[in-house]
Amino acid sequence: MQHLPSGALRLRDDFDRHWLRWALLAWLLIAAWFLATRWGMIYWLALGDTDDNMRLMQVRALLDGQGWYDLRQYRLDPPGGFNIHWSRLVDLPIAGMILLLQPLLGTAMAEKIACGIAPLLPLGVVVTAMSLAVRRLVAPLAWPITVALMLGCTSTMLMFAPLRIDHHGWQLACLAVTVAGMADPRRARGGATVGLSSALSLTIGLELLPYCAAAGAIVTLRWIWDGEEARRMRTYGLTLASGSAFGFAVFGSYDNMAMRCDALTPVWLSAMIAAGGLLFAMSLPRIARRWLRLVMAAAAGAFIAGAFASVFPQCVGGRLEGVSPELEETWLNNVREARPIFRVPLRNALPISVLPAIGLIGALVAFWRARRTPAAVGWAAVALFTLFASAMLMWQVRAGPAAQMLSLPGATALLWIIVPWCMRQRWMLVRVIGVVAAFMIVSGLFVAYVIKWLPIDLPTGRSPVVAKANSNCQRFWAMKPLEKLPSATMFTQVDLGPRLITLTHHNAVAGPYHRNGQAILDVHHAFTGKPQDFRPIAARHHAEYVLICVNMAETTVYRARNPHGFYAQLHRGIVPDWLTPVELPEKTPFKLWRIDYDAPAAPPADQ
């Protein structure tokens, strides 16, 4: 340090003492870059994901006076509406910004700005929490490396891109806070941090339930190994139970009062309160023998598992969604993000999985180097957490954003070891190229360059056609002509429903939300079944029009399942007499017909 110029010393000291200020500045710069590069998408409200569209519709309903605990979406399958299993928690920042900006910019622009800024708020939490974790684990000045590495976490960063207003960004923020809590040397504060962040994550949704369970198991293992960790476990149990109860009381919807398995319902609330209470009770007596702490923890775990299985058997041994076998086979098993990483094309799997593998190696190396220091316990916890996150990729590829984010401490530790080694070498070429190569490899960025030269999983000729249809049918200009028609319920693809109700005044029959399995199945049955069976299904849902997006990904499934089904015939131009074409602009990606329920039911001959 004494060889550094005085200016560099002052900057180094400032980066240490005022790290939070600098980290927040880095976050603001990233946010500004995001907003600048994606302003066109923000302006046209290009919400690309069905859940982002549904989130905006949920906020609109709240601002229009729908009840706080009523989260049903009444513009899907009206008049009963769709049962949405989310909570209002993530709606609050979006709704708040719309109310703030509405008097200045008008409703439409206020919505666009709110949807652009809202995903960047949890990104600020992640930057802060991961920087804090690395300061505690690696070194006080290592946090800028973490921020730089984060920019290479492509799957993670997509969750914070403008317009990505669904709840996944906030859940990742909770997970980052959990990591910071696990790395906290102050036991009571660390336990409270992990407990509260887990409770908040569960209040938002159950997607990260396995990570919350893993965090609880790691807190318990620390107590088993070291009885002095009782304070950490005590505050963890107390905050997990009380935080979950508060989240359910304030944000639990009417539909989540039922004994369902897919949200923070009385099922999981009971489990969290019981688990938190038992951990709190076990932490009170001073138990000197490690084996006795192990026996107590095992007994508590067995009791909770046994009681859960006996009281809530519907939530054991199957999907938490609780869908029918037919819906699972027809729809849920075909959701791409629910597939394991080894069933994803290698061209897509490599960029997701390389950084978690590197981060795991780094966490294990850091643990080994710190094995005789107080930091060893924190690294052991983070290494276990990173290992768990990497293993989750073998279950579902949707674990990629969390796995990449959790790899940051280990990857940072590797660079903190390798870069100084490179800088100590005699040859300048080694110092320069070595540092660049180390960053490219440890960050996983090298995969983006290597994969271009690998002849693997090359796109088929059909893929660009489907991708173009998926994009065009979501666009504002494509939906706008539909506004000229009086408000009606349109029978369209499941994945198109949320976008349709967001950009137009029309209703849709279905959206990809598992609690409404019968409506989803009805859409699949109608499009893959016989033409004469379509009208009775459409009538049950009060549909007045049939709207199809030609070549959209979902429609390729309909044609593959039944080449002679109703949708396949429409695609070939074979239209029954009871469908009247509705004129649309020449370049539209849609085809639209009005349903005549009084016309003869005789199907056309398949030509």
Backbone torsions as a table, in degrees:
resi	resn	phi	psi	omega
1	MET	NA	-33.6	-177.2
2	GLN	-66.7	-17.4	179.9
3	HIS	-86.5	-7.3	-180.0
4	LEU	-79.0	144.5	174.2
5	PRO	-59.9	157.1	-176.6
6	SER	-61.4	-36.7	178.1
7	GLY	-63.5	-41.8	178.2
8	ALA	-65.7	-37.4	177.8
9	LEU	-63.2	-41.8	179.3
10	ARG	-65.2	-41.0	178.8
11	LEU	-65.0	-41.7	178.8
12	ARG	-61.4	-43.8	179.6
13	ASP	-65.5	-38.2	179.9
14	ASP	-67.6	-39.0	177.6
15	PHE	-63.5	-26.2	179.1
16	ASP	-83.9	-54.7	-174.1
17	ARG	-71.0	-36.0	-176.5
18	HIS	-113.7	39.0	-176.1
19	TRP	-59.2	-37.5	-177.9
20	LEU	-63.0	-41.3	178.6
21	ARG	-61.0	-44.6	179.9
22	TRP	-68.7	-38.5	179.1
23	ALA	-64.3	-41.0	178.1
24	LEU	-68.0	-33.7	174.9
25	LEU	-64.3	-41.0	176.5
26	ALA	-61.0	-41.7	178.2
27	TRP	-61.7	-43.1	-179.5
28	LEU	-64.3	-37.6	177.8
29	LEU	-66.1	-42.4	176.8
30	ILE	-62.7	-43.4	-179.8
31	ALA	-62.6	-42.5	179.2
32	ALA	-63.2	-40.3	177.8
33	TRP	-63.5	-44.0	178.3
34	PHE	-58.5	-48.9	-176.8
35	LEU	-64.9	-38.5	-178.8
36	ALA	-68.8	-43.8	-176.3
37	THR	-76.5	-20.1	-177.0
38	ARG	-115.9	20.0	-177.8
39	TRP	-62.6	-38.4	178.9
40	GLY	-59.0	-42.9	178.7
41	MET	-66.3	-38.6	178.5
42	ILE	-63.7	-44.6	-176.9
43	TYR	-60.4	-37.6	-178.9
44	TRP	-94.3	11.0	177.7
45	LEU	50.4	50.6	-175.3
46	ALA	-81.0	65.8	176.4
47	LEU	-72.5	104.2	-170.2
48	GLY	-81.8	-21.3	-174.9
49	ASP	-104.1	146.2	180.0
50	THR	-59.5	-38.8	-178.0
51	ASP	-68.8	-32.2	176.5
52	ASP	-65.8	-41.0	176.5
53	ASN	-63.5	-42.7	-179.4
54	MET	-67.6	-33.5	177.2
55	ARG	-63.2	-43.8	178.1
56	LEU	-63.4	-39.3	178.2
57	MET	-64.9	-34.9	177.7
58	GLN	-66.4	-40.7	178.0
59	VAL	-66.2	-43.7	177.8
60	ARG	-58.3	-43.4	-179.8
61	ALA	-62.7	-40.9	178.8
62	LEU	-62.4	-46.3	-179.2
63	LEU	-69.4	-23.4	177.5
64	ASP	-85.6	1.3	174.4
65	GLY	107.6	2.8	177.2
66	GLN	-64.9	146.1	-173.9
67	GLY	-59.7	148.5	-179.3
68	TRP	-57.4	-41.8	-177.1
69	TYR	-94.4	3.5	178.3
70	ASP	-102.7	103.9	-177.9
71	LEU	-107.8	14.3	178.0
72	ARG	-69.4	143.4	178.0
73	GLN	-100.9	103.2	-171.5
74	TYR	-80.4	-3.6	176.7
75	ARG	-97.0	3.4	167.3
76	LEU	-108.5	125.3	-178.9
77	ASP	51.5	56.2	178.3
78	PRO	-68.5	156.6	7.2
79	PRO	-89.5	-12.9	-175.4
80	GLY	-69.9	-33.2	178.8
81	GLY	83.3	173.0	-178.0
82	PHE	-101.5	138.1	178.0
83	ASN	-82.5	109.5	179.9
84	ILE	-102.2	127.8	-170.0
85	HIS	-91.4	14.7	-178.5
86	TRP	-81.1	-174.2	173.8
87	SER	-123.9	169.0	-179.4
88	ARG	-79.2	-9.2	-170.8
89	LEU	-55.4	-47.1	-177.0
90	VAL	-74.5	-18.4	177.7
91	ASP	-67.8	-27.4	-167.9
92	LEU	-61.1	-50.9	-179.7
93	PRO	-64.0	-35.0	179.0
94	ILE	-66.8	-48.4	179.8
95	ALA	-62.8	-40.3	180.0
96	GLY	-62.1	-43.1	179.4
97	MET	-67.4	-38.0	178.2
98	ILE	-62.7	-45.4	179.0
99	LEU	-62.7	-36.2	-179.2
100	LEU	-70.7	-39.9	-174.1
101	LEU	-91.0	-18.7	-174.8
102	GLN	-55.3	-46.3	-179.4
103	PRO	-64.7	-25.3	-176.6
104	LEU	-90.6	-38.8	-170.2
105	LEU	-116.0	-9.5	-172.6
106	GLY	87.2	161.7	-173.3
107	THR	-63.8	-47.0	-174.7
108	ALA	-61.4	-49.4	-178.9
109	MET	-70.5	-34.5	176.9
110	ALA	-60.6	-40.1	177.6
111	GLU	-64.1	-43.3	-178.3
112	LYS	-63.5	-45.9	-179.6
113	ILE	-64.6	-42.8	179.8
114	ALA	-62.0	-42.2	179.6
115	CYS	-69.6	-25.6	177.0
116	GLY	-77.0	-38.0	-175.0
117	ILE	-87.0	-36.1	-172.1
118	ALA	-52.5	-44.1	-179.0
119	PRO	-66.7	-19.1	-178.0
120	LEU	-79.3	-17.5	179.4
121	LEU	-66.3	-49.9	176.2
122	PRO	-64.8	-25.3	175.5
123	LEU	-61.7	-38.3	176.3
124	GLY	-61.6	-37.9	177.1
125	VAL	-65.1	-42.5	-178.9
126	VAL	-64.7	-46.2	178.9
127	VAL	-57.5	-44.9	-178.8
128	THR	-67.4	-48.1	-175.0
129	ALA	-67.1	-43.4	-179.6
130	MET	-69.7	-34.7	175.6
131	SER	-63.6	-42.3	178.7
132	LEU	-63.8	-42.3	179.2
133	ALA	-61.0	-43.4	-179.3
134	VAL	-68.5	-36.8	175.5
135	ARG	-60.0	-37.3	-178.9
136	ARG	-77.0	-30.3	-173.0
137	LEU	-98.0	-44.1	-171.9
138	VAL	-97.4	-68.8	-179.5
139	ALA	-168.9	152.7	-178.8
140	PRO	-58.3	-27.1	-176.6
141	LEU	-102.8	11.8	-177.7
142	ALA	-86.2	-10.3	-172.5
143	TRP	-62.5	-33.3	177.7
144	PRO	-61.3	-31.2	176.7
145	ILE	-62.8	-41.4	179.3
146	THR	-61.3	-44.2	178.9
147	VAL	-62.3	-41.4	178.7
148	ALA	-64.8	-43.5	178.7
149	LEU	-63.7	-34.3	-178.9
150	MET	-60.2	-33.3	179.8
151	LEU	-64.8	-22.7	177.5
152	GLY	-88.5	-5.2	177.6
153	CYS	-81.6	79.6	-170.7
154	THR	-60.7	-43.4	179.7
155	SER	-64.6	-39.7	-179.8
156	THR	-67.9	-47.7	-175.3
157	MET	-65.4	-28.6	177.2
158	LEU	-62.5	-26.7	179.3
159	MET	-71.2	-13.3	-178.7
160	PHE	-114.8	6.4	-179.5
161	ALA	-67.4	147.5	175.7
162	PRO	-50.0	140.2	-178.4
163	LEU	82.6	-7.8	178.1
164	ARG	-86.1	71.6	-168.9
165	ILE	-89.9	1.7	177.7
166	ASP	-67.7	177.3	-168.2
167	HIS	-81.4	-4.1	-173.6
168	HIS	-64.7	-35.7	178.7
169	GLY	-62.6	-42.1	178.8
170	TRP	-68.6	-33.7	176.9
171	GLN	-68.1	-38.7	175.4
172	LEU	-64.0	-35.8	176.6
173	ALA	-62.4	-42.4	176.6
174	CYS	-61.5	-39.7	-179.8
175	LEU	-66.2	-38.8	177.4
176	ALA	-64.1	-40.3	177.1
177	VAL	-64.5	-36.0	176.5
178	THR	-60.5	-43.3	178.7
179	VAL	-61.9	-43.3	178.3
180	ALA	-61.8	-37.9	177.7
181	GLY	-67.8	-38.4	178.5
182	MET	-66.3	-29.0	-179.9
183	ALA	-87.8	-3.1	-175.8
184	ASP	-73.9	121.9	178.6
185	PRO	-71.3	-21.4	177.8
186	ARG	-82.2	113.2	-166.4
187	ARG	-63.0	-51.3	-175.9
188	ALA	-62.9	-45.1	179.6
189	ARG	-65.1	-42.0	179.2
190	GLY	-63.3	-43.0	178.8
191	GLY	-64.1	-41.9	178.5
192	ALA	-64.1	-38.5	179.3
193	THR	-62.8	-45.6	179.7
194	VAL	-66.1	-42.3	-179.4
195	GLY	-63.9	-46.0	-178.3
196	LEU	-69.2	-40.6	179.8
197	SER	-66.5	-36.3	177.1
198	SER	-66.7	-43.1	179.2
199	ALA	-62.8	-40.8	178.9
200	LEU	-65.0	-41.2	178.5
201	SER	-62.5	-42.6	179.9
202	LEU	-68.1	-32.7	176.9
203	THR	-64.5	-37.1	179.1
204	ILE	-70.5	-44.4	-178.4
205	GLY	175.4	169.9	-175.2
206	LEU	-96.6	8.1	-177.1
207	GLU	-56.6	-35.7	-178.1
208	LEU	-103.5	22.1	176.4
209	LEU	-54.7	-43.7	178.3
210	PRO	-59.1	-36.7	179.1
211	TYR	-69.9	-37.6	176.5
212	CYS	-63.3	-41.9	178.0
213	ALA	-64.7	-41.0	178.8
214	ALA	-63.8	-40.2	178.3
215	ALA	-62.2	-42.5	177.6
216	GLY	-63.3	-40.0	178.3
217	ALA	-64.3	-38.3	-179.9
218	ILE	-68.9	-40.4	176.2
219	VAL	-59.9	-41.8	179.4
220	THR	-67.6	-40.9	178.0
221	LEU	-62.3	-36.3	177.7
222	ARG	-62.6	-39.5	178.6
223	TRP	-68.6	-39.2	178.1
224	ILE	-60.6	-42.5	-177.5
225	TRP	-73.4	-38.4	-175.9
226	ASP	-135.6	111.3	-178.2
227	GLY	-60.5	-22.4	178.7
228	GLU	-68.7	-12.4	178.1
229	GLU	-79.7	7.2	-179.4
230	ALA	-58.7	-37.3	-179.2
231	ARG	-64.7	-37.9	177.8
232	ARG	-63.7	-46.8	-179.0
233	MET	-66.5	-34.8	-178.3
234	ARG	-64.5	-50.1	-179.1
235	THR	-69.8	-31.4	176.2
236	TYR	-62.5	-51.1	-178.6
237	GLY	-60.7	-41.2	-178.3
238	LEU	-66.1	-45.9	-177.4
239	THR	-74.1	-33.0	177.0
240	LEU	-63.1	-48.0	-178.1
241	ALA	-67.1	-49.3	-177.2
242	SER	-69.9	-38.6	179.2
243	GLY	-65.4	-39.9	177.8
244	SER	-65.8	-41.2	178.8
245	ALA	-63.2	-42.7	178.5
246	PHE	-64.2	-44.5	179.8
247	GLY	-61.0	-40.6	179.4
248	PHE	-68.1	-42.5	-177.0
249	ALA	-65.7	-38.0	-174.4
250	VAL	-89.7	-34.9	-170.9
251	PHE	-117.9	-5.7	-179.8
252	GLY	-70.4	126.1	-177.6
253	SER	-78.3	168.5	176.3
254	TYR	-57.1	-43.2	-177.9
255	ASP	-68.0	-23.1	179.3
256	ASN	-87.1	6.6	173.1
257	MET	-78.9	-14.8	-179.6
258	ALA	-77.6	164.6	-178.3
259	MET	-81.1	64.7	179.0
260	ARG	-97.3	164.0	-174.3
261	CYS	-108.6	-1.3	-168.8
262	ASP	-105.8	10.4	-179.8
263	ALA	-158.1	178.5	176.4
264	LEU	-76.2	81.3	177.7
265	THR	-102.5	-179.8	175.8
266	PRO	-53.8	-23.8	178.8
267	VAL	-61.9	-59.8	-175.8
268	TRP	-77.6	-26.6	174.3
269	LEU	-62.0	-43.3	178.0
270	SER	-60.9	-42.8	-179.1
271	ALA	-65.2	-41.5	-179.1
272	MET	-67.8	-40.6	179.5
273	ILE	-67.0	-42.1	179.6
274	ALA	-65.3	-45.5	-179.5
275	ALA	-64.2	-46.4	179.4
276	GLY	-62.7	-40.7	179.3
277	GLY	-64.9	-41.8	179.2
278	LEU	-66.4	-42.1	178.4
279	LEU	-63.7	-40.5	177.2
280	PHE	-62.0	-44.5	-178.8
281	ALA	-65.1	-40.4	-179.4
282	MET	-67.1	-25.6	-177.1
283	SER	-79.6	-13.5	-173.6
284	LEU	-72.8	-50.8	178.7
285	PRO	-75.6	151.0	177.8
286	ARG	-89.1	111.4	-175.9
287	ILE	-110.7	112.5	-172.2
288	ALA	-78.2	-33.8	-171.9
289	ARG	-87.2	129.0	-178.7
290	ARG	-64.1	-40.9	-177.2
291	TRP	-64.6	-32.1	178.8
292	LEU	-71.0	-37.6	175.8
293	ARG	-63.8	-38.2	177.4
294	LEU	-63.1	-44.5	179.6
295	VAL	-62.6	-43.2	-179.9
296	MET	-63.4	-43.6	179.8
297	ALA	-65.2	-40.9	178.9
298	ALA	-64.6	-40.6	179.3
299	ALA	-65.4	-41.3	178.6
300	ALA	-64.4	-43.2	178.3
301	GLY	-63.1	-41.7	178.9
302	ALA	-64.7	-39.2	179.1
303	PHE	-63.1	-47.4	-178.8
304	ILE	-63.9	-44.3	179.8
305	ALA	-63.3	-43.7	-179.9
306	GLY	-65.9	-44.5	179.6
307	ALA	-64.2	-40.9	179.6
308	PHE	-62.8	-45.0	-178.1
309	ALA	-65.6	-35.0	-177.9
310	SER	-79.3	-36.8	-177.5
311	VAL	-84.4	-36.6	-177.7
312	PHE	-124.0	63.3	-176.8
313	PRO	-63.9	-23.6	-179.6
314	GLN	-66.8	-14.9	-178.0
315	CYS	-103.0	13.0	-176.8
316	VAL	-120.7	134.5	171.1
317	GLY	83.4	6.1	179.1
318	GLY	-149.6	-168.3	178.7
319	ARG	-71.1	139.6	177.1
320	LEU	-66.8	-21.6	-179.8
321	GLU	-65.3	-24.8	178.2
322	GLY	66.1	35.7	-177.6
323	VAL	-87.1	162.9	178.3
324	SER	-71.6	156.8	177.3
325	PRO	-57.1	-36.8	-179.6
326	GLU	-66.7	-43.8	179.2
327	LEU	-65.2	-37.4	178.5
328	GLU	-62.4	-44.6	-178.4
329	GLU	-73.1	-39.8	-174.8
330	THR	-75.7	-37.7	-169.3
331	TRP	-126.4	-57.1	-168.4
332	LEU	-64.7	-36.9	-179.8
333	ASN	-68.6	-13.6	-179.2
334	ASN	-96.5	0.4	176.4
335	VAL	-71.9	119.1	-171.1
336	ARG	-61.6	-41.2	-175.6
337	GLU	-72.0	-10.2	178.1
338	ALA	-91.2	2.9	-180.0
339	ARG	-87.0	152.0	174.8
340	PRO	-69.2	159.3	-174.2
341	ILE	-62.2	-30.9	-178.0
342	PHE	-77.1	-7.3	175.1
343	ARG	-102.1	6.1	177.8
344	VAL	-97.6	142.0	177.1
345	PRO	-51.1	138.4	-175.0
346	LEU	-57.5	-33.8	179.4
347	ARG	-60.3	-30.6	178.2
348	ASN	-94.2	-30.4	-175.3
349	ALA	-73.9	-38.0	-176.4
350	LEU	-59.6	-50.5	-178.9
351	PRO	-61.2	-26.9	-179.4
352	ILE	-78.0	-40.8	-167.0
353	SER	-94.4	-18.1	-175.2
354	VAL	-65.0	-48.8	-177.3
355	LEU	-63.2	-42.6	174.7
356	PRO	-58.0	-38.2	178.2
357	ALA	-65.6	-42.9	178.8
358	ILE	-65.8	-42.0	178.9
359	GLY	-62.5	-36.6	177.5
360	LEU	-66.3	-43.6	176.8
361	ILE	-59.2	-44.7	-180.0
362	GLY	-62.7	-41.1	179.4
363	ALA	-64.8	-39.6	179.0
364	LEU	-67.8	-40.8	177.5
365	VAL	-63.3	-43.9	-179.4
366	ALA	-64.1	-39.2	177.7
367	PHE	-62.9	-43.2	-179.2
368	TRP	-64.0	-40.4	179.3
369	ARG	-69.1	-28.0	-177.6
370	ALA	-100.9	12.9	-169.5
371	ARG	-62.2	-22.6	-179.3
372	ARG	-108.0	17.7	-179.9
373	THR	-121.4	165.2	177.4
374	PRO	-61.3	-22.5	-179.6
375	ALA	-71.1	-12.8	-176.0
376	ALA	-60.6	-38.8	-177.9
377	VAL	-65.4	-44.2	177.8
378	GLY	-62.9	-41.2	178.8
379	TRP	-68.3	-35.0	176.9
380	ALA	-61.6	-42.8	179.1
381	ALA	-63.8	-46.0	-179.1
382	VAL	-67.1	-38.3	178.3
383	ALA	-63.3	-42.6	176.9
384	LEU	-62.4	-42.1	-179.5
385	PHE	-65.2	-42.0	178.6
386	THR	-65.5	-40.4	176.7
387	LEU	-61.9	-43.5	178.9
388	PHE	-62.1	-44.5	-179.3
389	ALA	-63.0	-39.4	178.0
390	SER	-65.9	-39.4	178.3
391	ALA	-65.5	-31.2	-179.9
392	MET	-62.0	-25.7	176.7
393	LEU	-63.3	-26.3	177.7
394	MET	-72.2	-13.4	178.3
395	TRP	-96.1	-53.8	-179.4
396	GLN	-145.7	138.9	-179.0
397	VAL	-70.3	-18.1	178.4
398	ARG	-65.5	-10.1	175.7
399	ALA	-76.8	-4.4	-176.7
400	GLY	-56.4	-50.0	-179.9
401	PRO	-57.8	-42.7	178.9
402	ALA	-68.1	-41.4	-179.2
403	ALA	-63.8	-41.3	178.2
404	GLN	-64.5	-43.7	-178.8
405	MET	-64.6	-41.1	-178.8
406	LEU	-71.5	-13.2	177.9
407	SER	-80.4	-10.3	-172.9
408	LEU	-62.1	-44.6	179.1
409	PRO	-60.0	-44.4	179.7
410	GLY	-65.2	-42.5	179.0
411	ALA	-65.0	-39.3	177.2
412	THR	-62.5	-42.3	179.4
413	ALA	-61.4	-39.5	178.3
414	LEU	-61.8	-47.5	179.7
415	LEU	-64.9	-34.9	178.9
416	TRP	-64.6	-24.2	176.7
417	ILE	-88.4	-44.5	-171.3
418	ILE	-75.6	-44.6	-174.4
419	VAL	-61.1	-47.9	176.8
420	PRO	-59.4	-34.8	177.1
421	TRP	-62.2	-44.0	178.5
422	CYS	-62.9	-40.1	-176.9
423	MET	-69.3	-19.5	179.2
424	ARG	-85.4	-6.8	-177.9
425	GLN	-74.3	154.1	-175.9
426	ARG	-68.7	-43.6	-170.8
427	TRP	-80.9	129.9	179.8
428	MET	-63.1	-35.6	179.5
429	LEU	-59.5	-41.2	178.3
430	VAL	-66.8	-40.5	-178.3
431	ARG	-64.4	-41.5	-177.0
432	VAL	-77.8	-57.0	-176.4
433	ILE	-65.8	-36.0	-179.6
434	GLY	-62.0	-43.1	179.7
435	VAL	-65.5	-44.9	-179.9
436	VAL	-63.4	-45.6	-179.7
437	ALA	-63.6	-40.5	179.2
438	ALA	-60.9	-44.2	-179.6
439	PHE	-66.2	-42.5	-178.9
440	MET	-62.7	-38.6	-178.2
441	ILE	-76.3	-50.4	-176.1
442	VAL	-65.2	-35.3	179.6
443	SER	-74.9	-16.0	-176.4
444	GLY	81.3	1.5	-177.7
445	LEU	-66.2	-21.8	-179.2
446	PHE	-62.5	-25.1	-177.2
447	VAL	-62.3	-38.7	-178.5
448	ALA	-60.5	-30.3	-180.0
449	TYR	-86.6	-39.0	-177.4
450	VAL	-68.2	-40.1	-171.8
451	ILE	-67.0	-22.9	178.1
452	LYS	-64.4	-24.9	-176.1
453	TRP	-100.1	1.3	-179.8
454	LEU	-96.0	127.6	-179.7
455	PRO	-81.3	62.5	-177.1
456	ILE	-122.9	139.0	172.8
457	ASP	48.6	45.4	179.1
458	LEU	-65.4	142.1	-178.9
459	PRO	-59.6	141.6	177.1
460	THR	-81.3	167.7	-179.9
461	GLY	-64.0	-24.4	-178.8
462	ARG	-78.8	-27.2	-173.8
463	SER	-57.7	-47.0	179.7
464	PRO	-60.7	-33.7	179.4
465	VAL	-65.4	-45.7	179.7
466	VAL	-66.0	-43.5	179.9
467	ALA	-61.2	-40.0	179.4
468	LYS	-65.6	-41.8	178.2
469	ALA	-65.6	-43.4	178.4
470	ASN	-57.1	-38.7	-178.8
471	SER	-75.8	-50.3	-174.1
472	ASN	-63.2	-37.9	-175.6
473	CYS	-73.2	-11.4	177.3
474	GLN	-93.8	-6.9	-169.9
475	ARG	-80.2	152.7	-178.0
476	PHE	-60.5	-45.4	-176.4
477	TRP	-63.5	-29.9	-179.3
478	ALA	-74.6	-37.0	-177.9
479	MET	-79.7	-28.0	-171.7
480	LYS	-55.3	-42.5	179.8
481	PRO	-59.7	-24.5	179.6
482	LEU	-67.3	-21.5	-179.3
483	GLU	-65.9	-20.5	-178.5
484	LYS	-70.8	-18.9	179.6
485	LEU	-85.4	148.9	174.9
486	PRO	-59.4	151.0	-179.0
487	SER	-55.9	132.0	-176.6
488	ALA	-154.3	168.8	173.6
489	THR	-95.0	125.2	-177.3
490	MET	-108.5	133.3	177.0
491	PHE	-87.7	106.1	-176.5
492	THR	-139.0	-178.6	-178.1
493	GLN	-61.9	152.9	-179.2
494	VAL	-59.3	-45.3	-175.4
495	ASP	-75.1	-10.8	179.6
496	LEU	-93.6	-18.0	-175.0
497	GLY	-55.8	-52.9	-178.5
498	PRO	-60.2	-38.7	179.7
499	ARG	-68.4	-38.2	-179.9
500	LEU	-60.9	-46.9	-177.0
501	ILE	-74.5	-19.9	178.7
502	THR	-77.1	-40.4	-173.8
503	LEU	-97.3	-12.9	-178.6
504	THR	-130.9	174.3	176.2
505	HIS	-91.1	7.9	-178.8
506	HIS	-85.5	159.0	174.3
507	ASN	-99.9	162.6	176.8
508	ALA	-127.1	164.5	-177.9
509	VAL	-83.5	-37.0	-172.5
510	ALA	-149.3	164.0	172.1
511	GLY	-146.9	166.3	-173.6
512	PRO	-79.8	67.3	-178.2
513	TYR	-130.5	115.1	-161.3
514	HIS	-64.1	-23.8	-178.9
515	ARG	-67.8	-11.1	-176.9
516	ASN	-112.7	48.8	-170.9
517	GLY	-59.8	-35.6	-176.4
518	GLN	-66.3	-40.2	178.5
519	ALA	-65.2	-40.5	178.3
520	ILE	-63.0	-45.8	178.9
521	LEU	-63.2	-37.4	179.7
522	ASP	-61.1	-40.2	178.4
523	VAL	-64.2	-45.0	179.2
524	HIS	-64.3	-44.8	179.4
525	HIS	-61.7	-41.4	-176.9
526	ALA	-64.7	-42.1	-176.3
527	PHE	-81.1	-27.0	-179.9
528	THR	-97.5	-12.0	-177.5
529	GLY	-85.2	-167.5	179.9
530	LYS	-75.4	148.0	-179.6
531	PRO	-55.5	-37.9	-177.4
532	GLN	-69.9	-14.4	178.6
533	ASP	-89.7	-7.2	-173.8
534	PHE	-71.5	-47.9	-172.8
535	ARG	-60.6	-42.5	177.3
536	PRO	-59.9	-37.5	178.2
537	ILE	-67.4	-46.0	179.7
538	ALA	-61.9	-37.2	-179.4
539	ALA	-64.6	-37.0	178.8
540	ARG	-61.0	-26.2	-178.6
541	HIS	-106.0	12.9	174.9
542	HIS	58.2	34.0	-179.3
543	ALA	-79.7	137.7	179.2
544	GLU	-108.6	-18.9	-178.2
545	TYR	-135.0	156.7	168.5
546	VAL	-111.9	123.0	179.8
547	LEU	-121.9	124.1	177.6
548	ILE	-126.1	143.3	171.5
549	CYS	-100.5	109.7	-174.1
550	VAL	-65.1	128.0	176.3
551	ASN	74.8	5.9	173.4
552	MET	-59.9	148.8	-171.6
553	ALA	-51.3	-43.0	-177.8
554	GLU	-61.7	-34.2	-178.5
555	THR	-70.0	-26.7	177.1
556	THR	-66.2	-29.3	175.8
557	VAL	-67.7	-43.1	179.6
558	TYR	-59.2	-44.7	-178.2
559	ARG	-69.7	-35.8	-180.0
560	ALA	-67.4	-36.6	-177.8
561	ARG	-73.9	-35.3	179.6
562	ASN	-148.1	95.4	-179.8
563	PRO	-62.2	-13.1	179.2
564	HIS	-114.0	12.2	-179.0
565	GLY	-74.7	179.3	-174.3
566	PHE	-60.4	-48.5	-179.4
567	TYR	-65.3	-42.0	-179.6
568	ALA	-58.7	-37.3	177.9
569	GLN	-69.1	-41.3	176.7
570	LEU	-60.5	-39.9	-179.1
571	HIS	-62.8	-34.0	179.5
572	ARG	-86.6	2.4	178.5
573	GLY	87.9	10.8	178.2
574	ILE	-92.6	102.7	-172.2
575	VAL	-115.9	128.7	178.4
576	PRO	-67.7	158.9	-175.5
577	ASP	-65.8	-22.4	-177.1
578	TRP	-85.4	8.2	172.1
579	LEU	-112.0	122.6	179.2
580	THR	-102.8	120.2	-178.5
581	PRO	-62.0	142.0	175.1
582	VAL	-111.3	127.2	-174.8
583	GLU	-69.5	132.4	175.9
584	LEU	-127.6	164.1	178.9
585	PRO	-55.6	154.7	-171.7
586	GLU	-59.5	-39.7	-174.3
587	LYS	-93.5	14.6	-178.1
588	THR	-67.1	144.0	175.0
589	PRO	-84.8	0.2	-175.4
590	PHE	-103.2	159.1	164.1
591	LYS	-127.2	136.8	-172.6
592	LEU	-134.8	135.0	177.0
593	TRP	-133.7	146.9	171.1
594	ARG	-91.0	135.6	-178.1
595	ILE	-87.0	126.5	175.6
596	ASP	-104.0	105.3	-176.7
597	TYR	-78.0	-11.0	-178.5
598	ASP	-97.2	-7.8	-178.8
599	ALA	-73.9	157.6	177.6
600	PRO	-56.4	149.2	-173.9
601	ALA	-93.2	3.5	-176.6
602	ALA	-64.6	125.9	-180.0
603	PRO	-76.3	153.9	176.5
604	PRO	-73.5	158.6	176.0
605	ALA	-73.7	138.7	179.1
606	ASP	-77.8	115.3	-176.5
607	GLN	-91.9	NA	NA
